Amino acid sequence: MKAWMRWSVMFLLFGAPLLASAQESALEAQMRGERDRVSDACGTLSFRSVPGCAYTLFTDHPLHIAAGSMPPQNGFGFGAAFVWSKNTKNWRMSWDIDAVGATSAAWRAGAYMKLVHTPHPATNPIKVIIPGQTSDGQGTAKPAESFTHPYTVFDFYVQPISLNQLNFFGLGNDTPLTGKSMFGMSETIVGGSAIKPVFEWAAIRGLHLALLGEINGRFVGIRADNGQSVPSIGTVYTEATAPGLSNQPGFVQLGEGVRIEPMVGNFELNYLAKFQQFFAPSNSRDSFLRWTLDLNHTYYLHGYSRSGAASAETLGPDSCAPTGEPCAPIPHTRNVSGSIGVRLLLSESIYSATSVVPFYFQQTLGGQDIDSALALGSYQDYRFRAPNLLLFQEKLEHSIWGPFGIKLTADQGRVALTHGDLGFSDFKHSFAAGLTLRAGGFPMVTLMYAWGGPEGQHTIANMDTSLLGGSSRPPLY
């Protein structure tokens, strides 16, 4: 551990000035400041200095260590990230560049640019005032609460990823464990997205009605995964049983959506409706449509506490502050916070009698999916796969002390080959309990033990791939 820390310190102390020497003076100054902070935190390595040194190495800017879980079965990624930002009168611009690799030979790299429209307050003030409650019955209000209208956000990105171990059990809700196979996959996503706030309703602490849009090029490659204890996908399945196995054309993927995030008292809603189109110009057989309804309900046990999603949208995936401010410190006292949540996720695909949905774009339940979302955790990762999905989730999360918390979840869900089969019968069930770690600017870490399904138990550890509280990376399907 100390040897790794020493090499990391040497890289930031001596590598940063070399990188800065060829750049403009602003970047050089940022590099010099980081070198000083690293020197202060890590100059004398001892047992007591390790936490502060590690926190600086993982969260400082513009250069820091990048780490996070790769998609399930592909290990833990470790690498480096570069963050830079620039403000103008009406725009806040930021850039994130990172790359991580795992011992499984899986890797991910990306370049992300974010544009946040921040109109000048003198010319375009946008503020919503939430009226206070009357204290004397005659209209005299208590101090009002105010917040700034969310800004329009544009994201542009290029993200290639290569994964060597992904499970495939066949398609449908009743696939046998004996059908397990493995495959490797690479995907490059080139595109952009936008979030446009259009309406605020102060009476319910902000309706936060926003329109969403995206346009992506998706280029997927599927390969055999030989040398494992289970067979490679091509030795068990064919194009008929795994659509898209023999050929993976390039896709133009469009998406439109609407989202509302009202909050009444301690009760917060986060509703998202999204419609996506997947077009394969060279092979129309693989083209399809998909719509998704994601309804989240959260009750905060100890008072009002916005989820932070809006602020995260204005930060890059490797950022913790919009213009390079220090990250939030690690809490060391009891943090009384907790929430109860209920979620409904419904997703259906639309395609013609002569079309198919490629298996690598079909959503999964079981363990974690390819974007590391946990659902039906007691089952193996990617256990159930189909074009249509229905999921109910209930969760309880509460802080224990400082950055540590507990989390309890219950899931009921199923997948279906046709939307007519997506009813409320034959649900799979699972429960999970575990610990969470929310350490200042660090990504959230979870360690969960799941049980309840007929196929055994499953222990899942995950570190969020979007570091430092920033926005998510583009999903892989």
N, C-alpha and C positions, 0 to 999 in steps of 0.2 A: 504494500500500500504506500509506504513512504517513498520507495523507489519510483513508483508511478507519479506520485505527487511532485517529486523533485524534478523529473523530466518535464512535467506540465509547467512548473514554475519557470524552468529554464527556457521553454518555448515562448512563454509570454514575455519574459524579461528581455530575451535577446532576439527572438523571431519577430516580435511586434515592431521594434524600431526599423528592422530591415524592410518589412513590408511598407511601413509608413514613409520611408525615405523617397519613394517614387511617386507619392501622392501629394495632393494639395495640402497646404499648411493646416487647414481645419482638421483633416484626418490625422495628420502628424501630431497635432496637439492632443487629440483624443487618445492616440496610441501612447503618447508619453504619459498622460494622466493615468491610463490603465497600468502602465508599467510601475508607476509609483504606488498605486493602490495594491498591486500584487506584491510588490516588495514589502510594503508595510504589513500585509496580512500573512505572508508566507516567508518572510526573510529569515525567521528563526523557527524551524520546524520542531515542534514538540507535541506531546499528546494533547495539551490544552489548545494549541493553535490550529490543529487539524480541521475542526469544524469551520472556523472562520476562513481559513485558507481555501478549503474546498468550496465554500459558498462564493468566494470571490472568483475562483477559477471557472465556476459554472454559470455565474450570473453577470459578471462584469461586461463592459462594452468598450469598444466595438467588437472585440474578439473574445470568444469564450469557448469552453469545452461543451460539446453537444452530446447528449445521451438520451436514450429512450427505448422502450420496447419495440421491436419489430413486430409485424403481424404474427399471430400465434404459430408456433412450431419453428420459428426462424430466429429465436434468440434475442439478445439484447444488443442494440446498436450503440456504437461509441465513435465520436469523431470531433469535428470542430464546426463552429458557426461564426459568421461575420454579420454584424448588424450596423446599419448606417441610416441616418434620417436627416431630412432637410425641410425647413418650413419656409413658406412664402406667405404673402398677404392672405390668400384664400385657400391654400392647400398645405396639407402636411404629408410629405412623401417619405417613405421608408423602404429600405431594401434589406432582405435577409437572404444569405447564401449559406447553405450547410451541406454536410455530407457525413453519413455514419455507416459503419460496417459492423457485422457480427461475426462471431467465430464460425457460424454455419455457412459463411461466404455470402450471405444475404447482405444487400446494401441498399441505401436510399440516398439520393442527392436532390437538391432543389434550389431554385432561385425564385424569390418571391418579391413582388413589388406591390406596395399598398399606397393608394391615393385617398386621402380623407379630405373631403370638402369642408373647410372651416371658414365660413363667411366672416369678414371683418366685423367685430361687434359694433363699430361706429356706423356702419352702413346697413347691416342686416342682423340686428339682434333677434335671436329666436329663443325665447325663454317661456316656459310654461309655469304658471303659478298655481299651486294647489291650495285652495282656501283652507284656513284653519277652522277648528270648531269654535262656535260661539261660546263665550264664557259667562255672559250675563243675560242671555235671552233676548237682547236688544240689538244683536248684530255686531257686537264688538268681538272681533276675532282674535284668537291667539296667533302667535307668529306663524306665518304661512311657510310652507315648504316649497322650494323651487328647484328645478333642475333644467339643464340645457337640453334643447331638442336634439335627438340623435342626428349625427351627420351622415351624409351620403358617403358610402365607402366603395371604392373600386379595388379589386384584386387582380393581379396578373401573375402568372406562374408557369414554370417549366419544372416538372418533377418526374424523373425516371426512378424506377424501383425494380429490384431483382430479388425474387424469393425462390428458395430451393425446395421447401417442404410445405406442401399444402394438402390437407386431407380431402378425399372425394369418396363418398359412400353411395353414389347414385343419386337419382332425383326422386323426390317425393317425401311424404310424411312417415312412411313405414319401411324405409330401407333397412336391411339387416346389417349388423356389425361385420358379418363375414364379407360384405361387399367393399370393405375399406381398401382404398388405393391411394397413391400419392402422385403429385405432379409438381413441376416447377413452373413459375410464371414470371414474366417481366411485363411492365406496363410503363409507358411514357404518356404523361398528361401535359398538354400544352393548351393554355386557355386563360379565361378570365371570368370574373363574377362581379356582381354589383348588388348593393343593398340601398334602397331608396326609401327613407322615411317619408310618409305622405300625410299622416294625421296623428295628432295627440289629443287626448281627452283628459283634461286635468281632474275631472270629477272622480275618476277612479284611479288616480295616481298614475296617469299616463296609459293610454290605450296602446301606444307604440305600434301603430299599424304601418307596415313596411312592405314594399314590393321587392322581390328577389329575381335575379336573372343570371344566367350563366351560358357560356359557350365554350366547349372543350373539344379538342382533338384527342382521341384515345387510341393508342397503338399497343396492342397486347400480343404477346408471344407465349405459347404453351409448349413446354418441353417435358420429356420423360424424366422421372426421378428414380434412377436405378441404384442398386446397392443398399436398399433399405430392407427392413424386416417384413415390410408389406409390399405387394406388387406395384409396379408402375401403372399409371392410369391406362396406358395404351394396351396393356396385356389383359385387361379385364373389361374395358369399355370400348365402344365404337362410336362413330358419329351419330348413330341412331339413339344410343343410350346416353351420350354426353354431347349434345349439340355444340358445335364449335371446336371440337377436338382436332379435326383434321385441317381446319383452315381458320385463321384469325385475321379478318380484314380490318383496315383502319376505320374508325368510327368518327363521325361528327355528332357530338352530343349537345343538345340544347336543353335548357331548363328554365321554367318560369315558376314563381311561387308567391305566396302571400303569407305574412306572419303577423300575429298580434300577441302582445305581452302585457295584458292588463293586470293590475294588482289592486285588490280590495282588502284593506286591513293587512293581515298577515298572510293572505291567500294570493298566490301568484299563478297565473296561467301563462303558458307558452305554447301557442297553437301554430302549427306550420302545415300548409297545404302546398304541395309541389307537383308539377307535371313535367316529365322529361321525355325527350325524343332521342332515340339512338338510330342514326342513319349510317348504313354501310354502303357508300357509293359503289364499290366494286362488287358487292354481293348483297342485293336487296333481300335475299332470303333471311339474313341475320338482322334486319331492321325491325325495331319494335318500339312501343311506347310504354311508359310506366307512370302511374300516379301514386302519390304517397300522402298519407294523413298521419301526422305525428302530434298527439295531444298530451302535453305534460301539465300536471297539476301539482303544486307544491304549497304546503302550509308550513310556515316558519314558527317554530315552537316558542321562540324567545324574542319575538318582535320582527319588525320590518328588516329585510336583508335581501336586497336585489341580488340576483344570481351572478351578476358580473358579465353576462353574455354580451351586452351592448358595448361595454368597455373593451372586452376582448376582441371584438370585431375591428377595432381601430388599431390593434397591435399586430405585428407580424408573428409568425410561429416561434421565433427565437427571441422575442422582445418581452419586457416586463413594464416598460414605460414609453410613452409616445415620442419623447425627444431625448432619450438616454438618461433619465433620472435614475437614481439608485433604486434597486429592487426593494420590495417590502422586506423588513427584517423577519427573522425566524421568531415566532412567539415563544416565550418561555414561561408564561403564566396560563392559568386555566382560562380557556376561551369558551364561554357559555354560548353555544350556538347549536342548533339542531333543526331538522326538517323532516316532514313526512311527505312522500311523493307517490303519485299514481300516474301511470303512463299508458296510453293506448297507441299502438303503432299498427297501421294497416297499409299495405302496399300491394298493388296489383299491376300486372303487365297486360298489355293489349297487343295482339299480333294476329295476323291473318292465318287462314288454314294452310297456306303454303310457306309460312314464316316460322322461325324458331327464336327463342331467347337463348343466346350462347350461355353455356353453364357458368362461365367465369364472370358473367354479369348478374347471375342470379343471387339473391340474398340468402343468407344462411342463419340458422338458429343452432345453438349448442356451443357451450364454452364461450369463446370469443369469435367474432367474425373477422374478416380481413382488415377492417378498420379498428379492431381491438375493442369493439362494443360487446359487453357481457350480456348474454341472454340464454336462459336454460343452462346455467353454468355447470350442472352436474354431468352433462353429456360431453363427449369429446368435441374439440374445436371443429367447426364447419359441419356438424353432424347431420343436419337436415337442410336440404337445398331444393329450391323450387322457384318458379316465377312469381308466386303469390305468397304473402306472409301476413299472419295476424299474431300480435303479441300484446299481452297485458303484463305490466310490471308494477310492483309495489315496493317501496323502499323506506327505510328509516335510517337517518344518519345523525350522529350527535358527537360533539367534541368530548374528549376525555380530559386532556391536559395539553396545553401548548399546541403543537402542531398535530397531535395525535387524536384520532377519532375512531368510532365504531360505525359499521354499516351492516344493515340487515336487508336482504332482498327476497322477494318471492316472484317467480315468473310462471306464466301459463301461455303457451303459444303453440302454433302449428304452421306448417307450410302446405301448399297445395299446387298441383300441376295445372289445374284450371280454376278460374275464379268461382265457378259453381260449386267446387268442393271446399271452399273456404268458409266453413260454418263454425259453430261453437261446440262441435263434438271432436273427440279424439285429440284433445289437448295434451301436450307434454307438460310436465310440472317439474319445478326445481326450486330449491331454496339455497341461500348462501349467507354466510356471516363472515365478517373479517374486520381488518383494521385499515384505516386511511391515514395518510401522511400528507399534510398540506403545510410545507415548510417555507413560508415567506415567498420568495420568487421562484423556488424550485417547482417543478411539475408535480402534480398529484400522483402519489404512489398508493396502490391498493394491493392488499393481500387477502384473498378470499378463499374460503373453504365451502364448496358446494355439494349438496346432497339432495336426495328426494326422488330422483329418477330411477328406473329399474336397471340402469346400466352402470351403477356404481357411484363413486365420489370423484371429485376433481378439485385440485388446489391450483389457484390461478394467481400469479403475481404480475403486476403491470405498472409501468411508468408511462404516463401520458406522453404521446409523441409530440404534442405541441407544448414546447417548453415555456416556462416563465409566465404562464397565464395568457399567452397570446392566442391568436385565432387558429382554428384547425387547418390542417393541410387539406387539399382537395381529396374527397373520398375516392376509393379505388373502384367503386362500381356505382 
